[in-house]
Amino acid sequence: MGSIVIGTVPIHGHVTPLLAVARHLVARGDRVRFITGSRFADVVSATGASHVPLPAEADYDDRQDWNETFPQRAALTGPKAIAHDIEKVFIRPGRAQHDAVMSAHREDPADVVLTDPAFAGGAFVLGHARASRPPVVVCGVLPLMIASRDTAPYGMGMTPLPGPLGRVRNAVLSAVAARIVFPASQRIAEEVYRSLHGVELTFPVLDWPRHAEAIVQFTVPEFEYPRSDAPDTLHFAGPISATGSQAPLPPWWGDLDGSRPVVHVTQGTIANKDYAQIIAPTLAALAEDDVLVVVATGGRPLDTLPPLPANARAAVYLPYDELLPLTDVYVTNGGYGGVQYALRYGVPIVTSSGHEDKPEVAARIAWSGVGRRIKSEAPSAASVGTAVRAVLGDPRYRVAAQHLQASMAKASGMAGLTHVMDELVKGS
């Protein structure tokens, strides 16, 4: 029986995949402590793991509008908004995250620590001598964020440009980003690292997963950009997530009889306050089309939706393992976990491009050929309709999605993650 610590930022899309990991580890007999936000205490406990709350300065409620939590953010756009979020949401909480992990390790030595990539405390844990800390495994619940000469800086949503010209482009963009977007965050990280370890931080803080003992990315290589300089510590496990089949079948389920294409649209469970992001324009765009539009509100009451056209059906939650095999197009605002779930069933995708990691998710959808991206956080009905009809009318999108489906079916999954963990423990 091993002792495992899991640490995540208190954001739903980061916590949920690692709840499935915690449940699996508990079932195999490991002692699991899960460090995350206070609002997740019950769902963590339901896995059999022990919930350890993040210190108050690192805890926040991701259900709140960031502009309410950080009023100064409302006036920021573009690179300044990105820089603000990196500093306030991810880097500044890193010291408290580090302290929580190391305190747990002192109380009961951990064999391994699992974190999500945004858990900046992991970068500070790495500064301790290896003999005084457990190995760190970064679980890739976001698009792979390690820097590379072959990719543009993370967050720009730019697909790779092959050859020497692409590398020049990437180098120029990286220099600009380092000067404009990241300097405040890097400076704060360097101050924290120096105060903890008495030496300088020798790498960009956003590239910290490269320096962990392992990265286990929760997708397949076909959905990630090739990097000629990727570390040997990078592994792909395929999508790892909780089941989506716990919701009951809605009373209109019989309408999914195969007589017309099914278009499923959702904004997930957090970024669903403003239906203009993707649900409302999808309903408007397809109201006269011979399709069945199926909406999931992700927890919001059905009466918050705009009026449904005759060819639309809605539910608060839906059983994805039953729905996705019947779905012809998955329309989303770009949540990484939901996209992986759709690809597990070979469903092509239409996505908008929002904030956080969503531009990177959208870019990979376009690059891999599994769907269409719309370069807007709140696209027009016309642009959504054009994209959905293009995906329905061109079999190449489904063929590409089914190619990823086949790769995911062969992926190592949870066994791959635990193998990496166990090998690190053996080598300690």
NUSE-498591 format. One record per atom (N, C-alpha, C): residue in one letter; x negated, y negated, z negated. Coordinates in steps of 0.001 Angstrom, whole numbers, plus 500000, padded with zeros to 6 digits. Each point is the difference from the previous one (the first is absolute). Example, Ala and Ser with C-alpha at 12.3 -4.5 7.8 and 13.67 -1.06 7.14 Angstrom:
REM residues 2
A486810505690492200
A500890498810500000
A499100498800500000
S500350498950500720
S499180498810499940
S500770498910499270
END
This chain:
REM residues 428
M499148501200500000
M500852498800500000
M499122498763500000
G500212499109500961
G499203498799500108
G500681498802499378
S499208498947499818
S500515498730499490
S499905498977501129
I501145499511500446
I500071499117501156
I500596498664499582
V499391498908500453
V500565498659499838
V500373499482501381
I501217499493500128
I500462499353501219
I500230498530499686
G499498499123500847
G500212498566499811
G500526499359501270
T501115499294499897
T500550499301501157
T500465498606499607
V499985499102500985
V500641498708499802
V501506500235499871
P500712499105499310
P501423500232499734
P500896499620501176
I499751500611501149
I500772499759501210
I500592501327500455
H501287500002500279
H500740501229500269
H499329500883501048
G499609499413501136
G499424500791501072
G498645500588499673
H499327499487498974
H498729500546499551
H500222501082498941
V501001499791499162
V500266500940498907
V500640501292500510
T500984499882500894
T500816501153500386
T499193501187500526
P499064499820500941
P499254501174500462
P499202500678498891
L499516499194499052
L499197500580498935
L500857500625498906
L501290499700499982
L500904500762499136
L500062501452500467
A500048500198501325
A499998501359500535
A498705500714499651
V498888499273500058
V498708500582499621
V500007500378498523
A500490499094499159
A500059500286498560
A500830501239499714
R501144500103500656
R500875501157499793
R499284501300500371
H499283499979501105
H499267501184500444
H498894500370499012
L499261498998499523
L498906500279499080
L500509500527498667
V501090499435499518
V500604500501498752
V500437501454500180
A500594500290501163
A500487501365500246
A498873501018500034
R498824499585500398
R498880500955500036
R499260500063498676
G500451499189499024
G499463500107498650
G499065498898499570
D499831498971500822
D499116498898499622
D500685499060499011
R499211499367499154
R500479498909499150
R499866498716500812
V501094499307500192
V500000498832500879
V500463498772499221
R499182498961500035
R500387498688499481
R500117499050501185
F501110499282500054
F500319499165501161
F500059498549499536
I499008499209500418
I499910498596499615
I500658499156501089
T501097499348499646
T500664499108500947
T500962499093499246
G500821499276500733
G500875499007499392
G501040500589499071
S500452499173499067
S500945500449498975
S501333500428500593
R500393499405501137
R501304500339500554
R500039501428500547
F498849500635500167
F499946501347500544
F499880501069498915
A500171499630498753
A499792500948498900
A500888501235500137
D501269499806500313
D500918501136500047
D499686500945501160
V499715499449501172
V499740500879501150
V498671500720499834
V499043499368499340
V498742500697499713
V500245501131499024
S500726499737498933
S500279501036499013
S500757501173500597
A500858499719500988
A500775501064500644
A499113500993500750
T498783499599500362
T499076500925500669
T499301500938499023
G500100499696498711
G499267500752498991
G498693499349499613
A499631498906500688
A498798499255499644
A500294499043498853
S498950499549499333
S500140499004498939
S499825498617500596
H500962499133499762
H499899498641500524
H499136499152499080
V499036499303500587
V499165499046499283
V500251498635500631
P500590499056499271
P500327498714500620
P498755499185500301
L500014499334501133
L498946499048500298
L500028498864498975
P498859499425499666
P500005498800499152
P500877498915500623
A500545499146499151
A500975499003500456
A499470499142501140
E498708499672499966
E499461499125501031
E499879500689501362
A500165501323500029
A499953500735501268
A501362500560500382
D501002499731499176
D501340500540500249
D500879498905500605
Y500801500367500959
Y500966499093500597
Y501100500841500620
D501082499363500372
D501153500703500558
D500064499718501497
D499732501018500802
D499953499809501447
D501374499750500601
R501067500158499222
R501335499728500518
R500296498510500067
Q499204499209499303
Q500187498557500022
Q499360499407501258
D500563498906500458
D499427499271501126
D498645499446499571
W498952500283500807
W498668499509499653
W499997498477499854
N500840499322500747
N500030498536499916
N500593499524498682
E500783500869499329
E500493499668498664
E498949500313498948
T499313501123500175
T498944500373499059
T498831499021500088
F499668499597501232
F498894499066500244
F500549498802500786
P500561498976499311
P500672498896500701
P499104499288501011
Q498687499955499722
Q499106499300500927
Q499880500723501333
R500418501259500072
R499876500784501221
R500983499539501077
A501137499442499584
A501079499683500939
A499545499058501116
A499068499127499704
A499554499022500990
A498871500515500886
L499569501235499776
L498857500530500731
L500453500873501166
T499247499964501075
T500268500853501152
T498676500523500535
G500076501004500876
G498833500493500707
G498886500450499081
P498741499680500336
P498853500452499203
P500050499546498550
K500555498814499753
K500065499522498612
K500944500853499168
A501115500439500590
A500925500883499279
A499353501356499741
I499288500526500994
I499304501275499819
I498964499885498884
A499216498917500030
A498969499797498981
A500619499903498607
H501114499299499896
H500684499883498707
H500402501369499467
D500617500807500837
D500489501305499553
D498847500911499590
I498920499981500754
I498847500834499653
I499463499614498633
E499886498696499778
E499437499536498733
E500935500276498817
K501249499550500111
K500900500035498853
K500568501388499713
V500340500731501062
V500710501267499823
V499049501173499834
F498812499926500661
F499125501160500004
F498685499807499245
I499304498876500206
I498668499873499426
I500036499582498530
R500751498962499658
R500004499533498614
R500440501080499005
P500978500872500321
P500352501060499049
P498936501090499866
G498940499952500821
G499039501099500031
G499279500239498694
R499671498940499273
R499300500181498720
R500862500792499030
A501271499631499898
A500896500699499080
A500217501449500454
Q500068500221501314
Q500122501367500507
Q498780500834499606
H498826499433500188
H498755500666499592
H500042500361498525
D500391499040499169
D500018500223498555
D500957501134499637
A501146500069500690
A500970501055499705
A499437501368500363
V499332500101501145
V499420501288500413
V498900500423499043
M499094499104499685
M498870500375499144
M500441500278498572
S501042499311499523
S500543500295498679
S500593501406499971
A500751500347501039
A500559501359500074
A498892501039500053
H498932499699500717
H498880500942500123
H499286500180498666
R499870498929499240
R499358500119498687
R500847500821499039
E501307499815500057
E500893500725499087
E500037501488500304
D499985500345501266
D500064501401500433
D499303500064501351
P498739500418500047
P499231499934501248
P500758500592501182
A500045499239501061
A500692500432501212
A499020500706500927
D500469501027500670
D499180500698500986
D499940499237501314
V501060499274500313
V500050499235501236
V501047498909499860
V499787498892500695
V500962498893500038
V500498499856501433
L501311499948500165
L500618499732501294
L500559498582499969
T499736499220501041
T500569498657500076
T500547499752501405
D500825498967500107
D500383499538501330
D498979498948500440
P499925499672501297
P498949499088500477
P500081498592499430
A501199499569499595
A500169498644499486
A499657499882498518
F499649501094499375
F499653500029498577
F498545499550499875
A499798498666499986
A498646499456500034
A499178500393498781
G500654500384498919
G499268500471498834
G499090501169500328
G500367500759501047
G499151501105500413
G498615499530500413
A499923498834500635
A498700499457500401
A499129499733498791
F500616499543498910
F499236499690498797
F499637501263499224
V500846501015500060
V499659501289499388
V498751500578500651
L499870499829501314
L498843500549500715
L498683499407499519
G500035498854499344
G498772499376499525
G499369500697498819
H500731500858499322
H499428500754498885
H499121501129500523
A498986500354499222
A499176501146500366
A500886501222500167
R499680500794500996
R500844501149500326
R500180500932498810
A499007500090499131
A500092500903498851
A501016499519498967
S500362498709500056
S500896499453498988
S501411499733500518
R500280500467501212
R501337499807500560
R500375501217500847
P501289500201500209
P500420501082500888
P499857499604501460
P499955500968500921
P500026499665501424
P501315499336500366
V499947499130501001
V501170499238500431
V500407500453501392
V501277500352500153
V500571500388501292
V501053498968500362
V499839499362501153
V500972499017500488
V501024500716500863
C501263499873499629
C501088500648500730
C500585498999500992
G499927500333501283
G500354499061501048
G501484499880500235
V500668499193499185
V501440499762500133
V500287498796500897
L498934499393500535
L500079498886500947
L499151500363501209
P500153499282501114
P499055500197501094
P498573499843499494
L499094500794500540
L498620500017499537
L499400498604500088
M499476499513498861
M499578498608499947
M498490499822499985
I499214501082500121
I498556499815499982
I499550499228501240
A499019499118499794
A499478499190501094
A499221500882500969
S499974499576501257
S499292500755501027
S499609499077501136
R498884500312500630
R499615499246501193
R500964500243501152
D500812501048499879
D500904500383501079
D501412499447499837
T500266499271498925
T501349499493499750
T499959498537499584
A501088499311500270
A500151498627499516
A500209500023498483
P499797498891499324
P500215499964498548
P501420500424499635
Y500105500689498885
Y501289500496499532
Y500950498838499743
G501247500184500400
G501034499002499770
G500368499202501235
M499150500047501033
M500278499232501213
M500951500718500941
G500188501290499820
G500912500741500862
G499528500092501429
M498694500038500214
M499435500048501345
M499521501414500315
T500387500508501144
T499574501330500413
T498557499957500487
P499306501141500006
P498592500014500405
P499809499577501452
L498885499350500244
L499553499669501345
L498713500777500234
P500005500993500890
P498829500876500138
P498786499281500567
G498829500608499766
G498777499553500638
G499318498833499315
P498903499527500591
P499216498911499407
P500808498724499786
L500907499687500927
L500800498793499842
L500859500086498742
G500550501167499742
G500802500188498798
G499186499802498739
R498785500502499981
R499167499835498811
R499615498544499773
V499783499274501090
V499729498571499853
V501232499296499433
R501165500320500568
R501235499410499473
R500144500281498508
N499794501241499610
N500182500390498602
N499012499282499092
A498761499857500454
A498995499321499186
A500362498534499794
V500457499349501065
V500388498589499895
V501181499837499060
L501026500852500169
L501176499909499137
L499648500294498547
S499108500950499774
S499598500333498629
S499286498820499353
A499158499315500771
A499299498835499459
A500975498879499659
V500982499794500869
V501005498962499747
V500827500345498764
A500424501268499907
A500806500408498849
A499222499864498702
A498726500366500018
A499172499891498793
A499867498557499555
R500014499083500961
R499830498582499668
R501308499330499605
I501137500450500573
I501261499287499813
I500962500736499062
V500129501333500168
V501037500746499294
V499513500571498678
F498801500542499956
F499578500827498875
F499056499358498985
P499466498792500202
P498945499543499076
P500434499881498548
A501203499506499737
A500435499852498609
A500134501365499333
S500597500954500689
S500164501336499432
S498647500660499750
Q499086499854500957
Q498673500594499828
Q499278499366498823
R500117498683499855
R499341499309498898
R500536500486498648
I501317500148499908
I500599500485498747
I499524501421499702
A499990500852501022
A499552501378499808
A498547500045499546
E499177499151500585
E498587499969499618
E499831499557498554
E500802499038499562
E499922499536498608
E500394501109499028
V501083500720500330
V500441501090499132
V498953501104499962
Y499487500361501148
Y499014501081500080
Y498746499648499209
R499563498752500128
R498797499556499286
R500233500009498492
S501213499587499582
S500285499979498559
S500066501408499415
L500409500950500810
L500101501384499521
L498671500730500028
H499220499782501060
H498845500853500249
H498663499269499996
G500031498663499964
G498762499246499935
G499200499991501284
V500578500474501077
V499335500005501305
V500976499496501048
E499482499754501198
E500826499452501059
E500818501084500701
L501192499634500431
L500810500862500854
L499389499970501395
T499661501156500540
T499209500056501228
T500829500286501246
F501342499992499875
F500838500285501168
F501258499142499930
P500646499757501146
P501266499256499978
P501036500759499180
V500694499310499142
V500906500690499089
V501126500717500745
L500444499453501138
L501072500666500735
L499517501265500704
D498698500177500078
D499429501209500604
D499615501025498942
W500498499802498771
W499546500845498910
W500308501484500191
P501111500398500664
P500238501446500147
P498857500748500696
R499257499330500863
R498857500629500668
R498981500518498979
H499952499384498831
H498983500331499009
H500497500968498928
A501260500380500079
A500527501015499080
A499455501372500368
E500170500953499106
E499517501354500281
E500759500643501152
A501259499608500206
A500766500540501122
A501165499086500325
I500393500014501270
I501252499400500461
I500815501120500624
V501218500167499538
V500905500980500600
V501159499220500591
Q500017499897501320
Q501002499194500689
Q501261500824500222
F501156499406499658
F501271500718500064
F500634499890501389
T499238500338501020
T500493500101501358
T499077500953500743
V500097500012501326
V499128500833500831
V499099499086500836
P498865500512500487
P499073499142500743
P500623499330501212
E500990500625500613
E500619499429501202
E500748498704499724
F500297499710498730
F500690498756499662
F499033498970499423
E498721500257500101
E499021499077499433
E498930499696501040
Y499493498770499960
Y498997499589500964
Y498692500779499810
P499389500447501092
P498680500638499874
P498961498985499520
R499128500439499106
R498926499150499486
R498703500788500087
S499099499554500841
S498730500709500148
S499152499904498746
D500296499033499124
D499248499810498771
D500803500393498762
A501006500854500173
A500794500463498853
A499121500827499063
P500209499909498697
P499185500783499068
P500369501483500039
D499055500842499616
D500260501438499944
D501015500357498920
T500285499049499130
T500926500245498896
T501465499829500405
L500247499684501282
L501369499789500470
L500629501327500418
H501197500259499474
H500744501217500320
H501432499612500374
F500643500802500828
F501400499791500374
F500819501185499500
A501046499707499221
A500831501060499427
A501365500104500662
G500353499040500868
G501363499962500508
G500907499312498998
P501252499754500375
P500904499272499092
P500315500797498746
I499885499338498876
I500346500586498704
I501039499085499376
S501199500503499812
S501052499158499433
S501031500863499304
A500819499348499204
A501100500704499357
A501061500351501042
T500826500948499677
T501068500393500917
T500991498860500190
G500583499946501176
G501023498992500251
G501389500604500037
S500154501196499477
S501259500726500155
S500867499996498750
Q499769499090499097
Q500760500008498760
Q501308499225500094
A500194499231501063
A501238499240500163
A501103500905500524
P501227499780499572
P501114500814500499
P500358499628501438
L500623500915500710
L500468499701501351
L501160499012499927
P499987498947500796
P501109499043499992
P501222500597500682
P501181499440499765
P501227500569500575
P500044499951501525
W499216499143500626
W500012499882501458
W498951500887500665
W499379500907499253
W498894500802500519
W500383500774501270
G501256500389500101
G500449500743501177
G499908499224501294
D499870498670499903
D499855499195501210
D498653500231500685
L499059500589499271
L498690500309500585
L500093501342500727
D500812500024501049
D500327501254500676
D499234500197501299
G499035499139500280
G499197500140501201
G500621499427501255
S501161499373499875
S500678499471501179
S499378498697500503
R499220499330499174
R499324498773500407
R498719499848499195
P499014499262500520
P498741499829499290
P500201499340498632
V499180500405499053
V500053499459498646
V498803499071499793
V500285498785499590
V498974499014499668
V500103499731498501
H498969500377499262
H500008499761498551
H499193498750499687
V500566499096499206
V499325498763499634
V499995499839498488
T498853499590499455
T499864499788498568
T498901498986499738
Q500104499321498863
Q498940499119499515
Q499397500526498714
G500159501288499742
G499409500576498803
G500746499610498744
T499300500093498864
T500641499774498709
T499576498708499313
I499035499282500565
I499527498764499369
I500227498797500896
A499485500038501229
A500120498856500917
A501339500037500723
N501071500135499216
N501330500150500608
N500971498909499559
K499455498924499474
K500876498921499534
K500510499147501159
D499188499882501033
D500360499180501158
D500220500926501189
Y501265500291500311
Y500305500931501084
Y499597499454501369
A499675498710500074
A499562499433501272
A498664500566500452
Q499280500665499086
Q498709500563500385
Q500146501025501111
I500975500927499882
I500160500974501077
I501411500591500059
I500709500109498875
I501309500647500018
I501019499169500777
A500141498722499662
A501003499165500676
A499755499888501501
P498773499728500443
P499808499926501457
P500212501330500710
T499751501109499321
T500251501306500626
T501493500231500178
L500776499685498978
L501453500149500113
L500553499131501126
A499521498761500071
A500491499100501042
A499550500447501383
A498774500457500098
A499437500358501308
A500703501186500626
L500412500962499174
L500501501274500521
L501509500154499861
A500696498920499638
A501444500088499731
A500794500502501188
E499531499725501207
E500748500407501201
E499360501208500699
D498931500535499434
D499309501132500630
D500658501315499608
D499837500991500846
D500554501327499728
D499028500787499122
V499820499494498774
V499151500646498999
V500733499955498664
L499532500789499051
L500498499923498630
L498882499424499140
V500256498840499414
V499010499341499152
V500262500396498552
V498997500580499360
V500122500478498626
V499102499143499110
V500597499358499012
V499297499059499133
V499852500595498596
A498802499851499421
A499797500275498575
A499564498700499339
T500710499599498939
T499686498726499348
T498869500118498989
G499605501221499652
G498891500167499064
G500316499583498588
G501256500107499608
G500383499692498621
G500950498828499863
R500097499158500989
R500909498855499909
R501432500438500298
P500982499368499377
P501401500363500252
P500372499810501462
L500904500845500483
L500395499929501404
L500690498690500339
D500654499374499024
D500704498756500305
D499058498811500181
T498699500231499835
T499036498935500286
T499603499980501474
L500359501040500742
L499667500061501414
L500850499025500814
P499489499569501131
P500865499245500923
P501083500933500526
P501054499456500600
P501072500857500533
P499445501047500959
L500447501238499830
L499510501085500841
L500813500082501288
P499346500073501151
P500734500247501236
P500570501413500004
A500857500279500972
A500697501289500025
A499056501185500138
N498824499786500564
N499077501120500214
N498943500104498913
A500265499424498823
A499033500043498896
A500590500695498777
R499137500675499263
R500355500652498746
R498938499616498972
A500365499976498727
A499052499553498983
A500137500813498723
A498894500106499286
A499951500619498682
A498903499319499204
V500098500088498692
V498958499419499151
V498697500783500175
Y500099501322499888
Y498858500890500256
Y500465501111500922
L499053500603500715
L500315501095500909
L498996501132499820
P500421501242500244
P499082501140499883
P499133500124501250
Y498763499536499910
Y499156499896501192
Y499663501344500627
D499856501021499204
D499673501298500587
D501148500537500852
E501203499512499777
E501135500356500846
E500219498972501112
L499735498718499692
L500270498940500967
L498970499941501125
L498719500058499671
L498974499756501010
L500005501013501144
P500312501283499769
P500077500906501160
P501110499626500989
L500950499163499560
L501101499575500862
L499774498608500581
T498872499379499667
T499751498601500346
T499194499890501285
D500405499077500869
D499301499770501264
D499003498849499921
V500293498988499190
V499076498887499781
V500105499573498545
Y498846499778499378
Y499918499510498624
Y499595498526500062
V500857499112499498
V499745498555500040
V499677499541498577
T498892499299499838
T499483499718498667
T499313498647499961
N499780499506498777
N499187498800499816
N498553500350499694
G499623501272500164
G498581500355499996
G499447500591498732
G500827500538499109
G499469500664498817
G499208501254500390
Y498801500146499447
Y499095501085500394
Y500595501370499700
G500577500172498816
G500542501303499636
G501154500416500893
G500918499076500288
G501135500329500855
G499572500357501410
V498976499306500517
V499492500300501335
V499404501406500040
Q499241500356498959
Q499437501351499957
Q501106501048499946
Y501056499695499270
Y501120500943499882
Y500657500214501360
A500231498914500737
A500612500131501324
A499120500817500930
L498687499778499942
L499093500724500884
L499904501476499640
R500244500337498767
R500046501419499629
R501063500741500784
Y501017499286500434
Y501081500598500784
Y499914499618501475
G498900499389500416
G499825499671501410
G500941498942500509
V500433499081499144
V500951498957500382
V499237498755500439
P500222499483501200
P499348498760500426
P500549498801499233
I499241498910500014
I500221498908499052
I500045498650500700
V500860499118499496
V499966498573500308
V499794499272498682
T499034499094499958
T499713499305498750
T499813498508500221
S500407499230499000
S499638498596499939
S498623499907499344
S499482498787499854
S498691499794499362
S500166498951498918
G499885500421498754
G500209499070498897
G498703499594499334
H499993500022498667
H498833499611499212
H499328501245499437
E499043499778499082
E499227501059499354
E499372500923501051
D500237501303499877
D499377500951500922
D500826500228501267
K501167499390500085
K500913500322501101
K499453499654501384
P499254498890500190
P499415499794501330
P499047501115500410
E499305500581499020
E499082501097500307
E500771501275500354
V501098500246499313
V500837501163500341
V500553499835501408
A500523498815500289
A500588499749501316
A498969500155501108
A498788499516499752
A498955500106501010
A499666501457500295
R499985500834498978
R499690501412500213
R501134500724500730
I501222499569499779
I501128500574500749
I499822499725501487
A499653498760500334
A499789499652501401
A498784500716500577
W498896500010499234
W498745500589500484
W500124501502500243
S500710500699499128
S500124501454500116
S501045500419501024
G500793499038500492
G500998500296501024
G501285500600499493
V500208499998498662
V501194500644499444
V501195499062499950
G499825498757500439
G501125499074499951
G499619498627500472
R500894499056499727
R499822498600500399
R499960499128498751
R499157498985500036
R499994499016498908
R500498498668500533
I500682499281499120
I500467498653500291
I499211499073499086
K499268499071500561
K499093499163499214
K500750498862499325
S500895500363499115
S500774499015499244
S500505500664498732
E500071499240498915
E500563500534498762
E501522500047500073
A500600499082500736
A501451499957500159
A500314499886501487
P499931501098500733
P500158499939501457
P501427499685500411
S500143499524501214
S501323499716500552
S500696501305500357
A501319499942500090
A500761501170500426
A499573500437501399
A499721499032500866
A499609500334501370
A498704500796500029
S499012499611499169
S498718500705500004
S500135501400499417
V500848500140498990
V500223501336499434
V500700500894501022
G501026499467500638
G500723500787500990
G499094500457501135
T499148499092500472
T499069500357501072
T499065501119499567
A499480499901498786
A499059501009499516
A500675501354499803
V501181500013499403
V500699501269499760
V500361500665501324
R500500499228500926
R500376500592501292
R498770500523500745
A498888499306499866
A498773500473500641
A499567501345499423
V500081500143498688
V499600501259499368
V500976501117500352
L501290499685500016
L500985501014500383
L499825500437501453
G499587499074500844
G499956500285501427
G498696500557500512
D498945499998499179
D498687500465500444
D499563501185499141
P499971501201500547
P499666501189499204
P498576500013499479
R499129499121500500
R498614500008499533
R499892499666498517
Y500906499184499490
Y499953499669498572
Y500292501231499141
R501023500754500368
R500317501206499224
R498901501048500158
V499430500107501186
V498903500957500193
V498833499650499084
A499657498715499918
A498910499571499123
A500343500265498532
A501251499716499617
A500417500254498618
A499959501488499686
Q500397500825500939
Q499969501441499781
Q498574500529499929
H499075499344500688
H498585500371499888
H499515499780498573
L500375498862499412
L499630499763498605
L500718500961499066
Q501252500312500325
Q500744500970499194
Q499246501334499942
A499506500455501139
A499278501272500035
A498721499918499170
S499304498872500076
S498787499838499204
S500322499968498511
M501090499323499631
M500388499938498596
M500392501373499464
A500619500815500851
A500405501331499561
A498788500860499655
K498845499706500599
K498788500770499737
K499112499350498942
A500375498824499508
A499164499283499038
A499953500733498667
S498966499724499247
S499767500732498743
S500937499576498886
G500529498779500063
G500967499552499004
G499443499973498591
M500847500362499054
M499615499950498596
M498810500905499718
A499917501133500691
A498870500908499797
A498689499333500397
G500037499180501063
G498794499300500411
G499544498996498960
L500959499263499432
L499664499038498955
L499401500698498790
T500646501049499535
T499503500678498796
T498662500688500260
H499764500453501235
H498690500591500311
H498894498961499851
V500236498791500528
V499014498933499847
V499755499710498542
M501067499888499225
M499874499737498569
M499200501086499307
D500347501241500245
D499374501118499301
D498518500127500354
E499652499710501269
E498598500046500386
E499188498911499295
L500604498833499813
L499316498943499278
L499786500376498534
V501011500620499399
V499880500416498617
V498902501055499860
K499938500942500937
K498957501035499948
K498604499395500086
G499899498942500805
G498691499384500188
G499591499028498932
S500899499736499062
S499690499023498927
S498992500558498999
END
